[in-house]
Every structure is written in C-alpha cells, then in structure tokens.
Amino acid sequence: MAGRKAGNGEPTERLLAVANELTRTGVKHGEMGVAAAQTIGYRTAMMTAAMNNPIDFMNPEFVRMGSEKVEAMVEATHAVAKGVQEFQHAWMALVQGQLQSTMLVFGGLGKAQSPADLVELQRRSFTEAMEASIHASLYLVESAAALASAGIAPAYRTVRANARRLARQHT
C-alpha cells in the first residue's frame, strides 16, 4: 500500500491522483481479461491434445493451473488485509474530525460572552467540520482506490505472465 496523505495536499490534486489510480486499475482489468482468454485458449488446447494420451496430463502446466491461483489469492488476501487497515484509519480520521468539531463547539459555548462570539464559534465549527470532512473523505477514497489496486495486482501479474509464457511455448 502506498502511504496515504491523510489530510495533506490539495483536494483537486488528490482527486486527480485517485482518478489516475482507478483508471490504471480499470486498464489492468481489461488487460487481465484478454490475457486470461489467451491462457484459457492455450490450456484448453493442451487438455484437448492430452485426451489422446493420458500421460500428457503429467504436464506441469496442469498442476500450475491450481497452485498459481492459490498463491495469487494468498498474496491478494494479504494486500487487501493491509488495505482494510488503511481504510479503517481513513474512517477513524472522518470520525475524529467530526468529534473535534463538536468539542470545539462545546468548549467554546462556556467562553462565549456575546452573540457575536456565538456566531464566530458557529463559523469556526462549521469551517473545521467541513475541512475535516473533505480531507477525511478524500482519505477514504484514496484508501478505497489503493485497496482495489492492491487486490488485483497478484492476479494481474500471474495472468499476464501465463499468457506471455504460453504464447512463447506455442509459437
């Protein structure tokens, strides 16, 4: 997981970075679909050819089909677990920002000596709550985008590597 900013940086730049990450993840999904179709085609042809001679089913490729999925799933699960932790931190940042704003109001009510003080307290409270919400929401979006990217990465690498390796073997 890439380190998140958790409230730092220009919101527009952060949103653009999230859009870029989600775009890259979407492109990876498309590339993975094409590579998976190629791999399935090669392996189906290998299985069909092995039907004529059962000894051909000893091909390591047939064992690899299962083990690589398990390995990719374990790696993805580990990456997603880290991402969920980051997402929880983002959620807590949202809650914390709202709590701090609430505490500002309650702390300021005892010090207010005029209606103008109350108006200023309301303005400050609203401003802080909105800024905290904006940054915490961006943190949530950044964490969600990183979570999606981390979850697909192991399968993406495996599927693309299979398609390249099988293409070399069959050309």
C-alpha positions in Angstrom: 0.0 0.0 0.0 1.2 3.4 -0.8 1.3 5.8 2.0 -1.8 7.9 2.2 -1.7 11.6 2.9 -4.5 11.5 5.5 -5.5 15.1 5.1 -2.5 16.8 3.5 -2.3 18.2 0.0 -4.6 20.0 -2.4 -8.0 18.2 -2.7 -8.1 18.6 -6.5 -4.6 17.0 -6.8 -5.7 14.2 -4.6 -8.9 13.6 -6.6 -6.9 13.5 -9.8 -4.4 11.0 -8.3 -7.4 8.8 -7.3 -8.9 9.1 -10.8 -5.5 8.1 -12.3 -5.2 5.1 -9.9 -8.7 3.9 -10.7 -8.1 4.3 -14.4 -4.9 2.2 -14.1 -6.8 -0.4 -12.2 -9.5 -0.4 -14.9 -7.0 -0.8 -17.6 -5.4 -3.7 -15.7 -8.8 -5.4 -15.5 -9.2 -5.2 -19.3 -5.6 -6.4 -19.9 -6.2 -9.2 -17.5 -9.4 -10.3 -19.3 -7.5 -10.5 -22.6 -4.6 -12.4 -21.1 -7.0 -14.8 -19.3 -8.8 -15.6 -22.5 -5.4 -16.3 -24.2 -4.3 -18.5 -21.3 -7.6 -20.4 -21.3 -7.3 -21.0 -25.1 -3.8 -22.4 -24.8 -4.6 -24.6 -21.8 -7.8 -25.9 -23.4 -5.8 -26.8 -26.5 -3.3 -28.6 -24.3 -6.0 -30.5 -22.4 -7.7 -31.5 -25.7 -4.4 -32.8 -27.0 -3.8 -34.7 -23.7 -7.1 -36.6 -24.2 -5.4 -38.8 -26.8 -2.6 -39.8 -24.4 -3.3 -39.8 -20.6 0.4 -39.5 -19.9 0.3 -36.0 -21.3 -1.8 -35.0 -18.3 1.5 -35.1 -16.3 2.4 -31.8 -17.9 3.4 -29.4 -15.1 1.2 -26.8 -16.7 -1.9 -28.7 -15.4 -0.5 -28.6 -11.8 0.4 -25.0 -12.2 -3.2 -24.0 -13.0 -4.3 -24.7 -9.4 -1.2 -23.7 -7.4 -0.8 -20.3 -9.1 -4.4 -19.4 -8.2 -3.8 -20.3 -4.6 -0.6 -18.3 -4.5 -2.2 -15.3 -6.1 -5.2 -15.5 -3.7 -3.0 -15.6 -0.6 -1.0 -12.6 -1.9 -4.1 -10.7 -2.7 -5.7 -11.5 0.7 -2.6 -10.2 2.4 -2.6 -7.0 0.4 -6.3 -6.5 1.0 -5.9 -7.0 4.7 -3.3 -4.2 4.8 -5.7 -2.1 2.7 -8.6 -2.7 5.0 -6.4 -1.4 7.9 -5.6 1.7 5.9 -9.3 2.1 5.1 -10.2 1.9 8.8 -7.6 4.6 9.6 -9.4 6.8 7.0 -12.8 6.1 8.6 -11.4 7.0 12.0 -10.0 10.2 10.6 -13.5 11.1 9.5 -15.0 10.3 12.9 -12.2 12.1 14.7 -12.7 15.3 12.6 -16.3 15.4 13.5 -15.6 14.8 17.2 -13.0 17.6 17.2 -15.5 20.0 15.7 -18.1 19.0 18.3 -15.7 19.5 21.1 -14.8 23.0 19.7 -18.5 23.9 20.0 -18.9 22.6 23.5 -15.6 24.1 24.7 -16.5 27.5 23.1 -20.0 27.7 24.5 -18.7 28.2 28.0 -16.4 31.0 26.8 -18.9 32.9 24.6 -19.8 36.3 26.1 -21.9 37.8 23.3 -24.0 36.8 20.3 -21.0 37.7 18.1 -18.9 35.2 20.0 -21.6 32.5 19.3 -21.7 33.4 15.6 -17.8 33.2 15.4 -17.9 29.9 17.2 -20.5 28.6 14.8 -18.4 29.8 11.8 -15.2 28.2 13.1 -17.0 25.0 14.0 -18.6 24.7 10.5 -15.4 25.5 8.7 -13.4 23.0 10.7 -16.1 20.3 10.3 -16.2 20.9 6.5 -12.4 20.9 6.1 -12.1 17.7 8.2 -14.8 16.0 6.2 -13.3 16.9 2.9 -9.9 15.6 3.8 -11.2 12.5 5.6 -13.4 11.8 2.6 -10.5 12.1 0.3 -8.5 9.8 2.5 -11.4 7.3 2.3 -11.4 7.5 -1.5 -7.6 7.2 -1.7 -7.7 4.1 0.6 -10.5 2.5 -1.4 -8.7 3.1 -4.7 -5.5 1.7 -3.3 -7.4 -1.3 -1.9 -8.8 -2.1 -5.4 -5.4 -1.8 -6.9 -3.7 -4.0 -4.3 -6.4 -6.7 -4.6 -6.0 -7.1 -8.3 -2.2 -6.9 -8.6 -1.3 -10.5 -7.8 -3.9 -11.9 -10.3 -2.8 -9.4 -12.9 0.8 -10.4 -12.7 0.0 -14.1 -12.8 -2.4 -14.0 -15.7 -0.2 -11.7 -17.8 2.9 -13.9 -17.1 0.9 -17.1 -18.1 -0.3 -15.6 -21.3 3.3 -14.5 -22.3 4.9 -17.8 -21.3 2.2 -19.9 -23.1 2.4 -17.7 -26.2 6.2 -18.4 -26.3 5.7 -22.1 -25.9 3.1 -22.3 -28.7 4.8 -20.2 -31.3 
